[in-house]
């Protein structure tokens, strides 16, 4: 039985298309280059380089991985 989640999950694909290449910012409006945390669906977590994360699997949570400048590299669920 396949467990939902990961990079191929429809929710992850939707947010991947919406966020990759944009900087995650604390406040403001979404634009071609920025996306505010307040507009991310709950639950979510933004994962920074070198950041430790728990291994708990939550298929409804989006995991947004960013680089050191805050630009989104990829999105997955879980």
Sine and cosine of phi, psi and omega as CSV:
sin_phi,cos_phi,sin_psi,cos_psi,sin_omega,cos_omega
0.00,0.00,0.80,-0.60,0.01,-1.00
-0.98,0.19,0.70,-0.71,0.05,-1.00
-1.00,0.00,0.73,-0.68,0.02,-1.00
-0.91,0.42,0.35,-0.94,0.06,-1.00
0.89,-0.45,0.11,-0.99,0.01,-1.00
0.99,-0.14,-0.30,-0.95,-0.05,-1.00
-0.98,0.22,-0.44,0.90,-0.06,-1.00
-1.00,0.00,-0.08,1.00,0.03,-1.00
-0.89,0.46,0.68,-0.74,0.00,-1.00
-0.82,0.58,-0.61,0.79,0.03,-1.00
-0.90,0.43,-0.68,0.73,0.03,-1.00
-0.90,0.44,-0.69,0.73,0.00,-1.00
-0.88,0.47,-0.67,0.74,0.02,-1.00
-0.86,0.52,-0.77,0.64,-0.04,-1.00
-0.96,0.28,-0.49,0.87,0.07,-1.00
-0.86,0.51,-0.76,0.65,0.00,-1.00
-0.88,0.47,-0.56,0.83,-0.06,-1.00
-0.98,0.20,-0.51,0.86,-0.20,-0.98
-0.93,-0.36,-0.51,0.86,-0.12,-0.99
-0.85,0.53,0.77,-0.64,-0.01,-1.00
1.00,-0.08,-0.19,0.98,0.02,-1.00
-0.99,-0.14,0.43,-0.90,0.08,-1.00
-1.00,0.02,0.69,-0.73,0.10,-1.00
-1.00,0.09,0.81,-0.58,-0.02,-1.00
-0.86,-0.51,0.34,-0.94,-0.03,-1.00
-0.94,0.35,-0.71,0.70,-0.08,-1.00
-0.65,-0.76,0.12,-0.99,0.05,-1.00
0.92,-0.39,-0.19,-0.98,0.00,-1.00
-0.96,-0.27,0.44,-0.90,0.07,-1.00
-0.93,0.37,0.59,-0.81,0.03,-1.00
-0.58,-0.82,-0.13,-0.99,0.05,-1.00
-0.92,0.38,-0.34,0.94,-0.09,-1.00
-0.87,-0.49,-0.25,0.97,-0.07,-1.00
-0.72,-0.69,0.45,-0.89,0.08,-1.00
-0.59,-0.81,0.84,-0.54,-0.03,-1.00
-0.98,0.22,0.61,-0.80,0.04,-1.00
-0.84,0.55,-0.56,0.83,-0.06,-1.00
-0.89,0.46,-0.31,0.95,0.00,-1.00
-0.99,-0.16,0.04,1.00,0.09,-1.00
-0.98,0.22,0.58,-0.82,0.02,-1.00
-0.96,0.29,0.59,-0.81,0.03,-1.00
-1.00,-0.02,0.66,-0.75,0.00,1.00
-1.00,0.06,0.49,-0.87,0.06,-1.00
-0.54,-0.84,0.27,-0.96,0.21,-0.98
-0.56,-0.83,0.62,-0.78,0.05,-1.00
-0.98,-0.20,0.84,-0.53,-0.10,-1.00
-0.96,-0.28,0.89,-0.45,-0.01,-1.00
-1.00,-0.03,0.33,-0.94,0.02,-1.00
-0.83,0.55,0.74,-0.67,0.04,-1.00
0.97,0.22,-0.01,1.00,-0.04,-1.00
-0.96,0.28,0.70,-0.71,0.08,-1.00
-0.99,0.12,0.66,-0.75,0.04,-1.00
-0.76,-0.65,0.44,-0.90,0.05,-1.00
-0.96,0.29,0.37,-0.93,-0.02,-1.00
-0.99,-0.12,0.13,0.99,0.02,-1.00
-0.89,0.45,0.64,-0.77,-0.06,-1.00
-0.98,-0.22,0.88,-0.48,0.03,-1.00
-0.79,-0.62,0.99,-0.17,-0.12,-0.99
-0.87,0.49,-0.37,0.93,-0.01,-1.00
-1.00,0.07,-0.15,0.99,-0.05,-1.00
-1.00,0.00,0.69,-0.72,0.14,-0.99
-0.99,-0.12,0.66,-0.75,0.03,-1.00
-0.93,-0.37,0.90,-0.43,-0.05,-1.00
-0.97,-0.26,0.92,-0.38,-0.01,-1.00
-1.00,-0.10,0.80,-0.60,-0.03,-1.00
-0.88,-0.48,0.32,-0.95,0.09,-1.00
-1.00,-0.02,-0.07,-1.00,-0.08,-1.00
-0.91,0.41,-0.33,0.95,0.05,-1.00
-1.00,0.01,-0.11,0.99,-0.01,-1.00
1.00,-0.06,0.17,0.99,0.00,-1.00
-1.00,0.08,0.71,-0.71,-0.04,-1.00
-0.94,0.34,0.79,-0.62,0.03,-1.00
-0.99,-0.11,-0.70,0.71,0.04,-1.00
-0.30,-0.95,0.24,-0.97,0.00,-1.00
-0.72,-0.69,0.66,-0.75,0.10,-0.99
-0.60,-0.80,0.27,-0.96,0.11,-0.99
-0.97,-0.25,0.32,-0.95,0.05,-1.00
0.76,-0.65,0.00,0.00,0.00,0.00
